[in-house]
Amino acid sequence: MAGIAAAALFSPIWPSLCPAAFADGVIFPGARPLGAGGAMRAMATGDAGPQLNPSGISLLRTYQVEGDYQYGRTAGSNDARVSVVDSTSEINLGGALDYTYHRESEGGTQSAHVLGLSLSFPFADKVFIGGSAKYVHLTTPATLTTPSQTTQGFTVDAGLTVRPVRQISVAAVGYNLNDLGIAWLPRGVGGGIAVVPTPMVLILFDTVYEKAYRDPSRDSATYYLGGAEFSFSSAGAVRAGGGFDGVTRNGYLTAGISALSADIGAIDLGLRQDVSGSAKTTIIGVSARLFVTTM
């Protein structure tokens, strides 16, 4: 149980013109990363692996079932997600199966279903590679000039994490490399660094560069994200962070908290609030994690 508790605690915490044009991992990173600004790519353990960087699944040995819900006030969006993540094999091969449902009501009802399968593998406990295959089914609302449209197909993410020493991890990841032309799931690249100066403190910095849609003034958007977590032994953690949203061009602050039981699981809360720019966004996330004991 001590190993499960450590995995849980040191699993990191880390709209304007087009409110739906966020990268999947940026708009719905999960409650824990949300509380630390969304910056988790260099330590993307648990469900954050298939969400932000699939290579991170093998960073820690853990088997957990997770359910997430997120509400976004500006776009009237609701996102629900369930996942099973297992990295307890003898060779530390990691895998995840996940499903996400998205629905937003601004400008008509848009809904999406995403089913994902992820794998990760470590080399000498220093280099970790991973990939995710995703099936996407998106229905967009009708407008005055176009009928309702349905887009479906497969796309992939690919990630790399390098951990030269136990206290530092560096990551790079590509999102939706097979571009389906969906603003909600744009093609993009990201990177990050995670630093653990003490066993109780985790510091994260990320950046994401993605394709922008439906904005004639530009063809790309860049995010800057950062956050930190302070853990309280095996009882829980608090998080804080902030960043710059490349799509809305708003600055924001985030906060989060977790309550942990090493024998059962954890409850996580995360909040993002824009503090600059127009059409300020509020995002609230909650997740429940169940730890599964393996023989």
C-alpha positions as CSV (number, residue, x, y, z in Angstrom):
1,M,0.0,0.0,0.0
2,A,2.9,2.3,0.6
3,G,3.8,2.0,-3.1
4,I,0.3,2.9,-4.1
5,A,0.3,5.9,-1.8
6,A,3.6,7.2,-3.2
7,A,2.4,6.8,-6.7
8,A,-0.8,8.7,-5.9
9,L,1.0,11.6,-4.1
10,F,3.8,12.0,-6.6
11,S,1.5,11.7,-9.6
12,P,1.7,15.3,-10.4
13,I,-0.6,17.9,-10.4
14,W,0.6,18.7,-12.0
15,P,-13.5,31.7,-24.7
16,S,-13.3,34.6,-27.3
17,L,-13.1,34.0,-31.0
18,C,-13.2,30.2,-30.9
19,P,-14.0,28.8,-27.4
20,A,-13.9,25.2,-28.6
21,A,-10.5,25.3,-30.2
22,F,-8.5,24.0,-27.3
23,A,-6.2,21.0,-27.5
24,D,-7.9,18.0,-25.8
25,G,-5.2,17.9,-23.1
26,V,-5.4,21.6,-22.5
27,I,-9.2,22.0,-22.1
28,F,-9.7,18.7,-20.2
29,P,-6.4,17.7,-18.5
30,G,-8.2,16.1,-15.5
31,A,-8.7,17.6,-12.0
32,R,-5.2,17.1,-10.8
33,P,-3.3,18.8,-13.7
34,L,-6.1,21.4,-13.9
35,G,-5.2,22.5,-10.3
36,A,-1.6,23.1,-11.3
37,G,-2.2,25.1,-14.5
38,G,-2.4,22.0,-16.7
39,A,1.3,21.5,-16.6
40,M,1.9,17.8,-16.3
41,R,3.6,16.5,-19.5
42,A,6.9,15.7,-17.9
43,M,5.3,13.6,-15.2
44,A,2.1,12.3,-16.8
45,T,1.3,9.3,-14.6
46,G,-2.0,7.7,-14.2
47,D,-4.9,9.1,-16.3
48,A,-2.7,12.1,-17.2
49,G,-0.7,9.8,-19.4
50,P,-3.3,9.1,-22.1
51,Q,-4.5,12.7,-21.7
52,L,-1.2,14.7,-21.8
53,N,1.7,12.4,-22.7
54,P,1.3,8.6,-23.1
55,S,5.0,7.9,-22.3
56,G,4.4,9.0,-18.7
57,I,2.3,6.0,-17.9
58,S,5.4,3.9,-17.1
59,L,7.0,6.5,-14.8
60,L,5.3,4.9,-11.8
61,R,3.9,1.5,-11.0
62,T,0.2,1.9,-10.4
63,Y,-3.1,0.3,-11.3
64,Q,-6.0,2.6,-11.0
65,V,-9.5,3.3,-12.3
66,E,-10.5,6.9,-12.6
67,G,-13.6,8.9,-13.3
68,D,-13.5,12.6,-14.2
69,Y,-16.0,15.4,-14.7
70,Q,-15.3,18.9,-15.9
71,Y,-17.6,22.0,-16.4
72,G,-16.6,25.0,-18.4
73,R,-18.7,28.1,-17.9
74,T,-17.9,30.1,-21.0
75,A,-18.6,27.5,-23.6
76,G,-21.3,25.8,-21.5
77,S,-19.3,22.7,-21.8
78,N,-19.5,19.4,-19.9
79,D,-16.9,16.7,-20.2
80,A,-17.0,13.2,-18.6
81,R,-14.2,10.7,-18.7
82,V,-13.4,7.2,-17.4
83,S,-10.1,5.4,-17.7
84,V,-8.2,2.3,-16.6
85,V,-4.4,2.6,-16.3
86,D,-2.1,-0.2,-15.5
87,S,1.7,0.0,-15.3
88,T,2.4,-2.9,-12.9
89,S,3.8,-5.5,-15.3
90,E,7.3,-6.9,-14.5
91,I,8.9,-5.1,-17.4
92,N,6.9,-1.9,-16.5
93,L,5.0,-1.9,-19.8
94,G,2.1,0.4,-19.3
95,G,-1.3,0.5,-20.9
96,A,-4.5,2.5,-20.6
97,L,-8.0,2.3,-22.0
98,D,-10.2,5.5,-21.8
99,Y,-13.4,7.0,-23.0
100,T,-14.4,10.7,-23.1
101,Y,-17.8,12.3,-23.7
102,H,-17.9,16.0,-24.6
103,R,-20.9,18.3,-24.9
104,E,-21.2,22.0,-25.2
105,S,-24.2,24.3,-25.8
106,E,-22.7,27.6,-27.0
107,G,-23.9,28.4,-30.5
108,G,-25.9,25.1,-30.7
109,T,-25.2,21.7,-29.3
110,Q,-21.9,20.0,-30.1
111,S,-21.1,16.5,-28.8
112,A,-18.2,14.2,-29.2
113,H,-17.1,10.7,-28.2
114,V,-13.4,9.7,-27.9
115,L,-12.2,6.2,-27.3
116,G,-8.5,5.8,-26.7
117,L,-5.9,3.0,-26.2
118,S,-2.4,3.9,-25.0
119,L,0.8,2.0,-24.5
120,S,4.2,3.0,-22.9
121,F,7.5,1.4,-22.5
122,P,10.7,2.3,-20.5
123,F,14.3,1.9,-21.5
124,A,16.7,1.5,-18.5
125,D,14.4,3.6,-16.4
126,K,15.7,6.7,-18.1
127,V,13.9,7.0,-21.4
128,F,10.2,6.4,-21.8
129,I,8.2,6.2,-25.0
130,G,4.5,6.0,-25.6
131,G,1.6,6.4,-28.0
132,S,-2.1,6.7,-28.0
133,A,-4.6,5.7,-30.7
134,K,-8.0,7.5,-30.6
135,Y,-11.3,7.0,-32.4
136,V,-13.2,10.2,-32.6
137,H,-16.9,10.8,-33.4
138,L,-17.9,14.5,-33.4
139,T,-21.2,16.1,-34.2
140,T,-21.3,19.9,-34.8
141,P,-24.5,22.0,-34.7
142,A,-26.2,23.4,-37.8
143,T,-25.8,27.0,-38.7
144,L,-27.7,29.4,-41.0
145,T,-25.6,28.3,-44.0
146,T,-24.6,24.7,-43.2
147,P,-26.4,21.6,-41.8
148,S,-25.3,19.6,-38.8
149,Q,-22.1,17.7,-39.6
150,T,-20.5,14.5,-38.2
151,T,-16.8,13.9,-38.4
152,Q,-15.3,10.5,-37.4
153,G,-11.9,8.9,-37.7
154,F,-8.7,7.8,-36.1
155,T,-5.8,9.9,-34.8
156,V,-2.7,9.3,-32.7
157,D,-0.6,11.0,-30.0
158,A,3.1,10.2,-29.5
159,G,5.2,11.1,-26.5
160,L,8.8,10.9,-25.0
161,T,9.9,11.4,-21.5
162,V,13.6,11.5,-20.4
163,R,14.5,11.3,-16.7
164,P,18.3,11.7,-16.4
165,V,18.0,11.8,-12.6
166,R,15.2,11.0,-10.2
167,Q,14.5,14.6,-9.5
168,I,14.1,15.9,-13.1
169,S,12.0,14.8,-16.0
170,V,11.8,16.4,-19.5
171,A,9.1,15.6,-22.0
172,A,8.0,16.1,-25.6
173,V,4.7,15.1,-27.1
174,G,2.7,15.4,-30.4
175,Y,-1.1,15.5,-30.4
176,N,-3.6,14.4,-33.1
177,L,-0.8,13.8,-35.6
178,N,-3.4,12.6,-38.1
179,D,-5.3,15.9,-38.4
180,L,-9.0,15.3,-38.6
181,G,-9.7,19.0,-39.1
182,I,-11.5,19.3,-35.7
183,A,-11.1,22.5,-33.7
184,W,-11.8,20.7,-30.5
185,L,-8.9,18.2,-31.2
186,P,-6.3,20.3,-33.1
187,R,-2.9,19.0,-34.2
188,G,-0.2,20.3,-31.9
189,V,3.1,19.7,-30.1
190,G,4.0,20.2,-26.4
191,G,6.9,19.9,-24.0
192,G,7.6,20.3,-20.3
193,I,9.9,19.8,-17.4
194,A,9.2,18.5,-13.9
195,V,11.4,19.1,-10.9
196,V,11.2,17.4,-7.5
197,P,13.4,19.4,-5.2
198,T,12.2,17.5,-2.1
199,P,9.9,14.4,-1.8
200,M,7.0,16.7,-0.8
201,V,7.3,19.3,-3.6
202,L,6.7,19.1,-7.3
203,I,7.3,22.0,-9.7
204,L,6.1,21.9,-13.4
205,F,6.5,24.0,-16.5
206,D,4.9,23.3,-19.9
207,T,4.3,24.8,-23.2
208,V,1.9,23.7,-26.1
209,Y,1.9,24.9,-29.7
210,E,-1.2,24.0,-31.7
211,K,-3.1,24.7,-34.9
212,A,-5.8,27.4,-34.6
213,Y,-9.1,27.2,-36.4
214,R,-11.7,29.7,-37.5
215,D,-9.5,32.7,-36.7
216,P,-8.5,34.5,-39.9
217,S,-5.9,36.6,-38.0
218,R,-3.6,33.6,-37.2
219,D,-3.0,30.0,-37.9
220,S,-1.5,28.8,-34.6
221,A,-1.8,29.3,-30.8
222,T,0.8,28.9,-28.0
223,Y,0.1,28.1,-24.4
224,Y,2.4,28.6,-21.4
225,L,1.5,26.6,-18.3
226,G,3.0,26.2,-14.8
227,G,2.2,24.9,-11.4
228,A,3.3,23.2,-8.2
229,E,2.1,20.6,-5.7
230,F,2.8,20.2,-2.0
231,S,2.0,16.8,-0.6
232,F,1.0,16.1,3.0
233,S,2.4,12.6,3.8
234,S,-0.2,10.1,2.8
235,A,-3.2,12.3,3.4
236,G,-3.4,14.4,0.3
237,A,-2.0,17.4,-1.5
238,V,-2.6,21.0,-2.5
239,R,-1.8,22.6,-5.8
240,A,-1.6,26.0,-7.4
241,G,-0.6,27.4,-10.8
242,G,-1.4,29.6,-13.8
243,G,-0.6,30.3,-17.3
244,F,-1.5,31.9,-20.7
245,D,-4.2,30.5,-22.9
246,G,-3.1,30.6,-26.5
247,V,-6.6,30.5,-28.0
248,T,-8.4,33.0,-25.8
249,R,-5.3,35.0,-25.1
250,N,-6.3,35.2,-21.5
251,G,-4.2,34.8,-18.4
252,Y,-5.5,32.5,-15.7
253,L,-4.8,31.1,-12.2
254,T,-5.6,27.6,-10.9
255,A,-5.9,25.8,-7.6
256,G,-6.5,22.3,-6.5
257,I,-6.7,19.8,-3.6
258,S,-6.7,16.1,-3.1
259,A,-7.8,13.8,-0.3
260,L,-6.1,10.4,-0.3
261,S,-6.7,7.0,1.3
262,A,-3.8,4.7,0.3
263,D,-6.1,1.6,0.8
264,I,-8.9,2.9,-1.3
265,G,-8.3,5.8,-3.6
266,A,-8.5,9.6,-3.8
267,I,-10.8,12.5,-4.6
268,D,-9.4,15.5,-6.5
269,L,-10.7,19.0,-7.1
270,G,-9.4,21.5,-9.6
271,L,-10.3,25.1,-10.6
272,R,-9.2,27.5,-13.3
273,Q,-10.3,31.1,-13.4
274,D,-9.2,33.6,-16.0
275,V,-7.9,36.9,-14.6
276,S,-7.2,38.9,-17.8
277,G,-8.6,39.2,-21.3
278,S,-12.2,39.1,-22.6
279,A,-14.8,36.4,-22.3
280,K,-13.2,35.1,-19.1
281,T,-13.4,31.4,-18.6
282,T,-14.1,29.4,-15.4
283,I,-13.4,25.6,-15.4
284,I,-14.1,23.3,-12.5
285,G,-13.0,19.7,-12.4
286,V,-13.5,16.7,-10.1
287,S,-12.1,13.2,-10.2
288,A,-12.3,10.0,-8.2
289,R,-9.5,7.4,-8.3
290,L,-9.7,3.8,-7.2
291,F,-6.5,2.0,-6.5
292,V,-6.4,-1.6,-7.5
293,T,-4.1,-4.0,-5.6
294,T,-2.3,-6.6,-7.8
295,M,-0.7,-9.8,-6.6
